């Protein structure tokens, strides 16, 4: 899965890339100034590795990119190219800031304007093409209708993230990339002295309208703590009024933003984090581990991570009857620990 860090110039995008990748990133090219691997913080995985004395831990990791197309490389005439560059991204990490004499409202609205304008430009060009084509041949009138609905919404300066689509409408537009429809996570980068200052209502209301998670921090402070141990880092951040580091905060929220369910497998050899789309069955989850497990699926032995924590060990959990057998139609829950029984 891929995430793009977007925002205005000097908001702290490159610093956020350094923090998320723990300074282990590569230089990019073109619209992407850098990229690296973001290994999600997951205390549950650490717990499982301890309980099962696993020789190896495999956490969930995402590819994260520092995108300059909506910052210093923005040009109106490059909107289509910019949109195409973001076509493989699953979500946007939006950085807004009031450091270096910047203004939170300005950095928020400038970014939103570019996202909306890029989508609007595509819709208007698509409508122009369809209306021209329908003079020569039959075109999909339903597509025209939904694009006109989108055009009206965007023209009223509202992101598509807040527009409700009917089931048939969603099918018509699912092949198109709309930047303002991508899930968004907001990082509010502030100067040390302003961390506890209120966030402007105009910005807060807009973020809340999207149901987007947001986190307030000082990326400059976090950058200086990259090599510090987690416990010491938390203590230092707390002294500045930052309850959790941005890496931990995004790790806990990105699952909902991406619409995924996280589950685990564990044993002596390895403790492993996996993910599936929300609503996936345990048989589909088995296929994420290995195609043979899905093909020969019989049933799954499952315990939720919180139940395992309560028991303290696999042996005690079995004595307490906390493990259960589930069939192929069981919908995987976030935090399930799964053992697949199968026959080849």
N, C-alpha and C positions, 0 to 999 in steps of 0.2 A: 504494500500500500504506500501511496505517495502523498505527502503534504507539502504545500507551498507556503513559505513565509512571505507575506505581502505587506506593503505599507509605503508611506512616503520616505523620501531620502532623509537619513539621519535620525530615524525613529528608533533604531536599535535592532534592525532585522539581522544584520550580520553578527551582532553580539548574541542574539538569541540562538542563531545557528551554532555558535561556539558553545553555548551553555547546554543545548539539547544534545549535542554530539560529544560533549566533554572535550572540546578542542580537537576532536579527531575528524576532520572534514577535508574535502578536496576542493581545489579551485575549479570553478565552473567556466563556462563560456557563453557568449551571447547574452540572452536575458537572464541566465542563471549564473550568479556570481560565485556560488559555492553550493556544495551538497555533501551529505553525510548520512550516517545511520543513527537514528534515535532509538536507543534501547529503553523500553518502557520500564519504569520503576514498578516492581510488583512484590510486595511483602508476602503474598500468598505462595509465590513460587519458592521463595526462601524457606518458608515454613515446610512446604512439601519436601524440598531437598533435605531438610534436617530430619523430618519424620522417617523418610524412606532411605536415608543415608545415601542419597543419589551421588554417583560419581560425576555427573554432569548436569548443568542447568541450561535450558534453552529458553530465554525470555522472548516475548513478542517484540519485534523491532519494525520500525517504519523508515522509509526513505524520506528525508526532509531536504527541501531546496530553498535557497535564498533567491527569491525572484525579484529582478529589478525592473520588470516590464511595467509595473504600476508605480514605480519610483522614479529614479533618475533617468531611465530609458523610455519613459512614457512619451508617446507622440500620438496625436489624434489620428493621423493617417495610418498608424500601425495597429489599430484596434483589432482588426481581423487576425493579424499575425500574432498579437499578444494572446488572444483567445485560444488560438491553435496551440501555442506553447504550453498552455495550462490544461490542455485537453486530457492529459493522463492523470490529473490530480484528483484525489478523492475529497479533499477538504482544504480550507485556507486557514492559516494562522495569521490573523490580522493584528499588526503591531501599530498601536497609536501611542502618542507620547507628548509630554510637556517638558522634555529636557532641551537644553540648548536654546532657550527662548521660543520653543515651539508651543503650540496650543492644542490641547486635547480635541477640542471641537473641530479645529481646522484639519488636523491630521485624520480625524474620523471622516468628516464630510468630503474631504478631497479624495480619500480612498473610495468611499461609497459612490461618489460621482463617477469615478473612472470605471467601476464595476457596472453601474447602471448604464453608462454611456456605451460601453463595449457591447452589452446585451442589446441595447436599443438599436445600435448601428446594425447588428446582425439581423434583428427582426425586421427593420425597415427595408433592408436589402432583399431579404427573403420574400416579404410581401410584394415588393416591387416586381420581383421575378415572377411570382405566381400570378399576379394580376396581369402581367404582360403575356404570360404563357396561356392563360385561359381564353385569350382572344384567338389562339390557334388550335387549342386542344382542350380536352376535359382535364381539369385539375381537381385536387381534393379540396372541396369547399369547406370541409370541417377543419382542415389545417389552416385555411385562411381565417376562419372564425376564431380559432384559439390564438393565432398569432396577433390578430387585431385586439383580442382581450389582453394579451401580454403587452402589446404596444401601448395600450391605454394605461395599464398599470405602471409600466416603467416611466411613461411620460409624466405621471403624477409623482415621480421621484420616490417610488416604493420598490424595494428589492423583491425579486421573485421568490425569495425565501419565505416571504409572508403571504404569498398568493396561494389560495387553495385551488388545486386542480381536481376536477371530477375524474373518475377512473378512465373514461374514454379519452379525456384530454391529456392525461398523463401518458397514455400509450402513444399519442400523436407527437408529443414533444420529447420523449425519452431518448431519441436519437440525436438531439441537439444538446450542445453544451452551453449552459447559461451560467456565467460566473456568479451572478448574484443569487443563484439557487444552490450553489455548493455550501455544505455545512461550514460554519465559521466559528473559530475559537479566538477570543480577543485577549491579547496581552497588553496591558496598560503599563507602559514603561515611564517611571517617574524619577525625578531627582530625589536623593536621599531625604532632603528636608520636607518634601511634599507628599511622601508616601501615604500619610494618613489624611491628607486633604480630601474633602468631598469630591466625588466625580460629578461633573456638570449634569444636571437633570436631562438636558437635551440628548446627551450621549448615552446616559444610562437607560433612558426610556427606549431608545432605538435598539440597543443591544438586547434589552429584555423582550422587545417585540419579536425578536428572532429566536427567542429561547436559547440564545448562545451563551456558553460559559465564558466568564471573563476572570482575569487574574491581575492583581495589582502588584508590581514589584519594581525593583531597580535593577535593570539588567547589568549595569556597570558593577554593582556590588556582587551580583551573582557570578559575573565573569571572574572576579577576583577569588571566588571560593570554589572554582571548578575542581581543584586538586585537594581540597580539604575533605576530611572524612564526613560522611553524612550526619553523624550526631553533632559534630562541631559546627558544621554548616548550618544545621537547623537552629542551633543555639545563637549563632551570630545573626542569622536572618531575623530571628525572633527579637533580638535587641533593637532591630530597626523597624519593628512593627510588621514584618512579613511573616505570616503564619506558616506558609509552606513555600518551598522553592518552586520555580516555574516548571521545572522538569517533572517534579512529583505531581504538581497540579494538572498539567496537561496529560500526564500518564493516566490519571484517574478519570478524566473527562472525555478523552478522545474516543473511547469505546461507544459512548452514546452519540457523539458527533458523527461517527462513521457508520452507526447502525449495525454494530457487530456484537456478538456474544462471545465471551472468552471462557474456555474450559481448559482442563488440565489432564495430563496423564503423568503417572509417577511410578517409579520403581527403583531398584538398586542401580540400574544402569543410568537412568536419566529422569529428571523432572522437566516437563515440557509444557509450554503454553501454546494453545491453538486458538483459532478464531473461526467463526462461521457467521453468516448473516443472521440477524435476529429472526426468530421464527423457524430456524432450521431444525430438522429432526436429528435424533442421535445417529441414525443410519447415515445421514449426510455428513454429520460430524466425523463419523468413522472414516468416510472417504477422504477427509482432510488429512488424516493420519496416514492412510495408505489405501489405494484403490481396492486391494484385495479384501480389506476389512469391510468395505461397503458392499462389495459383491457377495461375500460369504457371510454377511451379518446374521447372527442368530438372536442375540440380546446383549444388553449392556448392564454391567454392574456399576452403580452410581452412588456417590455420596457427595453432599455439598461441602465445600471447603469449611464453612462455619461449623457444620456438624463434626467434621474431622478435628477441627481445633478444639471443640468442646470436649471431645473424647480424649484427645491428646496422642492417640496412636491408632494405627489400623486395627490392631488386635482388640483394643478396647472398644473401638467403634463397631466392630462386628459383634462383640459380646452385647453391646447395647442395642443391636438390631438397626443400626443407622444406615447400613448399606441396603440397597434395594435393586431388584432386577426390573429393567424397563425394556419394552419392545421397540420395534423400529420406528413407530410413530411418536414416540416421546419427544417433546420439544426441549432442546437443551437450554438449561438455565445458566445465567452468568455465575461462574464460580463452581460449576459442577466438576467433580473429579471422575473420570470415565475409564472403565476397563471394558474393552470390547471382547465379547465371545463370538467366534466366527468359525466357519468351516470352509475350506477351499475346495 
